[in-house]
Every structure is written in C-alpha cells, then in structure tokens.
C-alpha cells in the first residue's frame, strides 16, 4: 500500500488536545532549518531517555510501514510488544501526525533516489 493510499484510508483525524504552550512549541519546530538544528533543539529540549523513547517510536512507525511483525519490531528496537501495539494504534487512529510525516518522509526519500 502506498503512503498516499494509506493516508486516504485513515479515519477522520482526532483533535489534538489543547495544552498550554503546545502552539509555541510547534512554532519552534517550524523555524528549524536543517537536521543539525533539529537534533540540537531536541537534545536541549529532551533528556537522553526521552530522546530514546521518541526515536524508538519513530523507528516503530517506519518498521510498521514495512509490514514487519510486532514481535520482530520489539526485538529489533529493544522494546515491548505493548509499545509497538500502542504506536500502531496511534498510527491508525491518532491525530494523523504519524501518517502525515511518514508520507512526506517517504516522498522525500523517493525523490532523492530518482
């Protein structure tokens, strides 16, 4: 299934909870210019443990997109199948953030190969 088809089959997006400061944080991400900016901002913003949790979640999304089994993902990433299941649930029924970013990343990767 192509990312576009996957995104088209997504249920309606769930609303994002209103959290004080979330708009400001989102705006901060929007001004980052490159990978180095993003890595430096994330490292200043998060503890190493928080960064590991975030990177594990994104790795799980990428492996789910490749149709890797939950058990194999858990083994590769070094996490629990419960975490894989939770990420898969948000991928399918979350606010639409994972599918949006995944589609854009895959599109960029495809363009780089062309």
C-alpha positions in Angstrom: 0.0 0.0 0.0 1.4 3.4 -0.9 1.6 6.1 1.7 -1.0 8.1 -0.2 -3.4 5.3 -0.2 -2.7 4.6 3.5 -3.4 8.2 4.3 -6.6 8.2 2.3 -7.8 5.2 4.2 -7.2 6.8 7.6 -10.3 7.6 9.7 -11.0 11.2 10.4 -8.3 12.9 12.4 -8.7 13.0 16.1 -8.5 16.5 17.6 -5.2 17.5 19.3 -5.7 18.3 22.9 -5.3 21.9 23.9 -2.2 22.1 26.0 -0.8 25.4 27.2 2.4 26.2 25.2 1.9 23.5 22.6 1.3 26.1 19.8 4.5 27.8 20.8 6.5 24.5 20.8 5.1 23.6 17.4 6.1 27.0 16.1 9.6 26.4 17.4 9.9 23.3 15.3 8.7 25.2 12.3 11.7 27.6 12.4 14.3 24.8 12.4 16.3 24.9 9.2 18.1 21.6 9.0 18.8 18.2 10.6 21.5 19.7 12.8 19.2 22.4 14.1 16.6 19.8 14.9 19.0 17.5 16.6 20.4 20.3 18.8 17.0 21.6 19.7 15.7 18.1 20.5 18.8 17.4 22.7 18.3 20.7 24.6 14.6 20.1 25.0 14.7 16.4 26.0 16.6 14.1 28.3 18.6 11.3 26.7 15.9 8.9 27.9 13.1 11.0 26.3 15.0 11.1 23.1 15.5 7.3 23.1 11.7 6.9 23.6 10.9 9.3 20.8 13.4 7.6 18.4 12.1 4.2 19.3 8.5 5.3 18.5 9.6 6.7 15.1 11.6 3.5 14.3 8.5 1.5 15.1 6.4 3.6 12.7 9.0 3.0 10.0 9.0 -0.7 10.6 5.2 -1.0 10.7 5.1 0.7 7.4 7.4 -2.0 6.1 4.9 -4.6 7.4 7.4 -6.1 9.9 5.7 -8.1 12.6 5.2 -6.7 16.1 7.4 -9.3 17.7 10.3 -8.7 15.3 9.9 -4.9 15.8 10.1 -5.3 19.5 13.2 -7.4 19.2 14.9 -5.1 16.8 14.2 -1.9 18.7 14.6 -3.4 22.2 11.1 -2.5 23.4 8.0 -4.3 24.4 5.2 -5.5 22.1 2.9 -3.4 24.1 4.8 -0.3 23.0 4.7 -1.5 19.4 0.9 -2.1 19.7 0.4 1.4 21.2 2.4 3.1 18.4 0.5 1.0 15.8 -2.8 2.2 17.4 -1.8 5.9 17.2 -0.6 5.3 13.6 -4.0 4.0 12.7 -6.3 6.1 15.0 -4.3 9.0 16.2 -4.4 12.7 15.2 -2.9 12.0 11.8 0.6 13.2 12.7 2.4 9.9 12.1 0.8 9.2 8.7 1.4 12.8 7.5 5.1 12.8 8.4 5.6 9.3 7.2 4.1 10.1 3.8 6.3 13.2 3.5 9.4 11.4 4.5 8.8 8.5 2.1 8.1 11.0 -0.7 11.4 12.8 0.1 13.3 9.5 0.1 11.8 8.5 -3.2 12.7 11.9 -4.7 16.3 11.5 -3.5 16.6 8.1 -5.2 15.2 9.5 -8.5 
